């Protein structure tokens, strides 16, 4: 079981000998990120971050040792609290490895229950905040930089654990560096290429999620890498070099976005999302909100997204343009996801389940919306946000019976009680909606971590303000934080062209 997240440091908290907290800026699974500075007026002396000298008076304009200007500095601080990760990172930090693809800490502070890793801050952002898709060229550059850094660390005997989006730091100029990684093992000699193979597969799987829904060639390549077809970093590097120009030349219009966020109170993100092409005329977009923790909801939502996409792809070639056949295929994909989760739950002896909302876009104009639970589908047209799906929840039933208003339902203490979910019973009843779309329409699929924290009017305002769907997606997540961030927040946004 994960150790509980510690209380966060309030602004103005002094940390170590040099740092003062400006504020908490981001949460991730197993991490809290802060902006800090070195404005410690109570300290008579300050540190020079150029040469490391700590004896210059607080009022000095230049370092007494090297003469470098002593200007105010800001830093990004990562706090972790899993004890096993703390001990291995301390050993790694003591090696003081420098590499262009690595953000080395300028200080590491051990508290009673946390380890604080501090790096210089120059406006970088976390990959965690980037909505998919990323441009093919950018993805290939990230892949090369990350795997090159993994190899360099391996030569020093450092084997890092699986990389998450929170371990990738993006500079304003587009560079990417590894940041605050978990360490799997430190060996006395260089790691063999075979020891690095799992990271090659894992990085490919991570980047696969940032591929465009129509970027089949690059997505297929990452799938092959994730399956082990290019097992060593050298194999992967050569494969990227031979394909770089062809894949980088594939450029797609800004017409969709997908992003998932843990929120501000949960330790675990149990949401998942995905998209896939079903042929030249159709795409499938999916959002799932799992229930049951590490051994339940996280698994259920992943199985739901993977299964519905796999089954739909397998069946798509057998389905023509008849609308009834398309709806039947979507229902079959939902049933397969439902029964796969149910079987997994029975094997594991748990009660995992998930909500599920999906859109099958056919011919660029005909949308088939299907849902179970309270993850929602919205249509944004002419500045107005319309809810397409209907929640399968206790409070929605009360609204339909006239016992609650929509606003009362939103804030009702039993608003989390669902009457229908995917994976809790064999076979499941799904709701299906057909929507004729128009150019300029936007379809939003989201978990309740968005609509439960952000009023429909505020979501509409964000969609009206930001034409780029990736920017709109990030702003919607930010709005969920401002609303309280009590749950995971996941969304897929599709612009009709």
Secondary structure by P-SEA (a helix, b strand, c coil): cccccccccccccccccbbbbcccccccccbbbbbbcccccccccccccccccccccccccccccccccccbbbbbbbbbccaaaaaaaaaaaaaccccccccccccccccccbbbbbbbbccccccccccccccaaaaaaaaaaaaaaaaaaaaacccccccccccccccccbbbbbcccccccccccccccccaaaaaaaaaaaacccccccaaaaaaaaaaaaacccccaaaaaaaaaacaaaaaaccccccccccccccccccccccccccccccccccccbbbbbccccccaaaaaaaaaaaaaaaaaaacccccccaaaaaaaaaaaaaaaaaaaaaaaaaacccccbbbbbbbcccccbbbbbbccccbbbbbcccccccccccccaaaaaaaaccccaaaaaacccccccccccccccbbbbbbbbbbccccbbbbbbcccccccccaaaaaaaaaccccaaaaaaaaaaaaaaacccbbbbbbbbbcc
